[in-house]
């Protein structure tokens, strides 16, 4: 039976092993709002480290099952959640931006109006929530299936403060490594730049897919 997974998800896992996906654009494609040096470091080093950590801890869990030794299962499970969430969110993050950005329209814009009152209100809430994430974390636009509505969430330490069952549609990374080379401690300035790059077409495609 053919897979129905989106191509970007397939690129993040191969034959049961998690892999670092290629970027959907050149390293310098988001200049000057997102600089090439930061993008290379962020993707090639930080994201790669989450992939390696996820695979390593899953291997350790497999060994624990084989040997019947579960003394470290708490720590290993925590590590899988941390590295796995980092891998998923970063994979989404690269596609959450595109050169020149994209404007919400069509059914996605209609969903924004239904959930937030207007497209502008959604964007304003997303930017404000992302700027105010405590410590390191993410701003997340998500689809909540029980009410069939969109939500703006904050995620601290990757795996915290979620609502179970939501599908993230677009995310913004506000860990300092995501923006520090160019923006230093000016997180709000980075978020404003991200909003100019935000790929609402990608969010719309994910919303359409989850609503089928």
VOLUM-702385 format. One line per field, with one value per residue (C-alpha): x, y, z; residue in one letter. Coordinates in steps of 0.05 Angstrom, whole numbers, plus 5000, padded with zeros to 4 digits. Example, Ala and Ser with C-alpha at 12.3 -4.5 7.8 and 13.67 -1.06 7.14 Angstrom:
REM residues 2
east	[5246 / 5273]
north	[4910 / 4979]
up	[5156 / 5143]
code	[a / s]
END
This chain:
REM residues 212
east	[5000 / 5031 / 5050 / 5010 / 5063 / 5086 / 5154 / 5184 / 5167 / 5194 / 5259 / 5268 / 5267 / 5294 / 5286 / 5266 / 5326 / 5319 / 5360 / 5377 / 5334 / 5362 / 5338 / 5283 / 5324 / 5397 / 5434 / 5434 / 5362 / 5333 / 5385 / 5386 / 5330 / 5361 / 5436 / 5473 / 5522 / 5467 / 5428 / 5488 / 5503 / 5430 / 5417 / 5484 / 5503 / 5443 / 5391 / 5440 / 5455 / 5381 / 5379 / 5441 / 5414 / 5347 / 5377 / 5428 / 5376 / 5329 / 5388 / 5400 / 5327 / 5329 / 5390 / 5354 / 5294 / 5339 / 5377 / 5315 / 5350 / 5305 / 5343 / 5356 / 5288 / 5267 / 5327 / 5326 / 5253 / 5265 / 5322 / 5279 / 5225 / 5276 / 5315 / 5254 / 5215 / 5276 / 5280 / 5206 / 5202 / 5265 / 5241 / 5177 / 5217 / 5256 / 5191 / 5158 / 5200 / 5209 / 5244 / 5197 / 5147 / 5075 / 5008 / 4951 / 4895 / 4839 / 4813 / 4871 / 4855 / 4782 / 4804 / 4845 / 4784 / 4740 / 4791 / 4821 / 4773 / 4821 / 4886 / 4919 / 4897 / 4926 / 4993 / 4995 / 4980 / 5031 / 5085 / 5068 / 5066 / 5132 / 5167 / 5143 / 5163 / 5198 / 5272 / 5283 / 5227 / 5180 / 5119 / 5071 / 5009 / 4970 / 4905 / 4864 / 4819 / 4767 / 4741 / 4767 / 4801 / 4870 / 4909 / 4973 / 5016 / 5083 / 5131 / 5187 / 5244 / 5213 / 5166 / 5131 / 5065 / 5032 / 4960 / 4957 / 4930 / 4945 / 4980 / 5032 / 5023 / 5079 / 5133 / 5184 / 5248 / 5267 / 5324 / 5382 / 5422 / 5368 / 5383 / 5441 / 5495 / 5454 / 5405 / 5443 / 5392 / 5341 / 5290 / 5233 / 5272 / 5284 / 5210 / 5192 / 5240 / 5212 / 5142 / 5167 / 5192 / 5133 / 5111 / 5035 / 5028 / 5061 / 5014 / 4955 / 4978 / 4985 / 4916 / 4883 / 4917 / 4896 / 4825 / 4814]
north	[5000 / 5067 / 5115 / 5178 / 5212 / 5281 / 5282 / 5325 / 5273 / 5216 / 5254 / 5254 / 5178 / 5123 / 5048 / 5059 / 5103 / 5178 / 5220 / 5293 / 5319 / 5366 / 5438 / 5456 / 5516 / 5538 / 5560 / 5632 / 5634 / 5668 / 5724 / 5777 / 5760 / 5693 / 5690 / 5633 / 5623 / 5613 / 5568 / 5523 / 5518 / 5507 / 5453 / 5418 / 5417 / 5428 / 5390 / 5335 / 5328 / 5315 / 5262 / 5228 / 5231 / 5202 / 5143 / 5131 / 5129 / 5084 / 5036 / 5036 / 5022 / 4964 / 4936 / 4944 / 4905 / 4850 / 4843 / 4853 / 4910 / 4970 / 5009 / 5067 / 5068 / 5133 / 5172 / 5139 / 5154 / 5227 / 5231 / 5201 / 5254 / 5310 / 5290 / 5264 / 5328 / 5367 / 5328 / 5334 / 5408 / 5425 / 5386 / 5428 / 5491 / 5489 / 5484 / 5538 / 5589 / 5605 / 5661 / 5720 / 5686 / 5671 / 5704 / 5663 / 5654 / 5607 / 5556 / 5567 / 5641 / 5622 / 5575 / 5631 / 5677 / 5623 / 5609 / 5678 / 5729 / 5749 / 5729 / 5790 / 5769 / 5699 / 5728 / 5778 / 5724 / 5677 / 5730 / 5752 / 5681 / 5664 / 5725 / 5709 / 5635 / 5627 / 5606 / 5566 / 5538 / 5546 / 5583 / 5534 / 5542 / 5477 / 5444 / 5415 / 5360 / 5355 / 5426 / 5428 / 5494 / 5526 / 5542 / 5581 / 5545 / 5554 / 5496 / 5499 / 5449 / 5418 / 5370 / 5412 / 5451 / 5415 / 5394 / 5320 / 5305 / 5371 / 5373 / 5428 / 5468 / 5519 / 5530 / 5583 / 5564 / 5613 / 5573 / 5621 / 5579 / 5592 / 5667 / 5688 / 5699 / 5753 / 5777 / 5764 / 5771 / 5808 / 5752 / 5798 / 5824 / 5752 / 5734 / 5796 / 5772 / 5702 / 5729 / 5758 / 5689 / 5649 / 5596 / 5598 / 5556 / 5499 / 5510 / 5509 / 5444 / 5411 / 5436 / 5410 / 5342 / 5333 / 5354 / 5300]
up	[5000 / 4981 / 5037 / 5049 / 5090 / 5065 / 5031 / 5086 / 5139 / 5096 / 5090 / 5166 / 5174 / 5129 / 5140 / 5212 / 5229 / 5239 / 5191 / 5183 / 5125 / 5073 / 5075 / 5026 / 5003 / 4997 / 5060 / 5038 / 5013 / 5075 / 5077 / 5104 / 5154 / 5172 / 5159 / 5125 / 5183 / 5234 / 5187 / 5174 / 5249 / 5267 / 5215 / 5208 / 5282 / 5328 / 5289 / 5273 / 5347 / 5362 / 5307 / 5335 / 5406 / 5386 / 5350 / 5405 / 5460 / 5420 / 5411 / 5486 / 5499 / 5449 / 5486 / 5553 / 5526 / 5499 / 5565 / 5609 / 5645 / 5655 / 5709 / 5662 / 5627 / 5660 / 5636 / 5568 / 5558 / 5578 / 5528 / 5472 / 5487 / 5486 / 5424 / 5387 / 5399 / 5377 / 5312 / 5296 / 5312 / 5274 / 5213 / 5215 / 5228 / 5162 / 5124 / 5166 / 5129 / 5055 / 5017 / 5016 / 5062 / 5042 / 5059 / 5090 / 5041 / 5020 / 5069 / 5115 / 5122 / 5134 / 5190 / 5221 / 5220 / 5252 / 5307 / 5321 / 5290 / 5235 / 5201 / 5232 / 5302 / 5291 / 5268 / 5326 / 5378 / 5347 / 5348 / 5419 / 5447 / 5413 / 5440 / 5511 / 5515 / 5581 / 5575 / 5511 / 5469 / 5410 / 5386 / 5354 / 5311 / 5317 / 5297 / 5355 / 5328 / 5384 / 5372 / 5300 / 5313 / 5310 / 5373 / 5387 / 5438 / 5472 / 5481 / 5532 / 5529 / 5466 / 5500 / 5552 / 5552 / 5495 / 5484 / 5467 / 5399 / 5366 / 5298 / 5293 / 5229 / 5234 / 5287 / 5306 / 5343 / 5399 / 5430 / 5430 / 5381 / 5329 / 5325 / 5370 / 5318 / 5283 / 5335 / 5400 / 5457 / 5415 / 5410 / 5392 / 5332 / 5309 / 5316 / 5275 / 5221 / 5224 / 5212 / 5146 / 5126 / 5153 / 5103 / 5111 / 5048 / 5087 / 5146 / 5098 / 5066 / 5135 / 5157 / 5093 / 5103 / 5176 / 5161 / 5109]
code	[x / x / x / x / x / x / x / x / x / x / x / x / x / x / x / x / x / x / x / x / x / x / x / x / x / x / x / x / x / x / x / x / x / x / x / x / x / x / x / x / x / x / x / x / x / x / x / x / x / x / x / x / x / x / x / x / x / x / x / x / x / x / x / x / x / x / x / x / x / x / x / x / x / x / x / x / x / x / x / x / x / x / x / x / x / x / x / x / x / x / x / x / x / x / x / x / x / x / x / x / x / x / x / x / x / x / x / x / x / x / x / x / x / x / x / x / x / x / x / x / x / x / x / x / x / x / x / x / x / x / x / x / x / x / x / x / x / x / x / x / x / x / x / x / x / x / x / x / x / x / x / x / x / x / x / x / x / x / x / x / x / x / x / x / x / x / x / x / x / x / x / x / x / x / x / x / x / x / x / x / x / x / x / x / x / x / x / x / x / x / x / x / x / x / x / x / x / x / x / x / x / x / x / x / x / x / x / x / x / x / x / x]
END
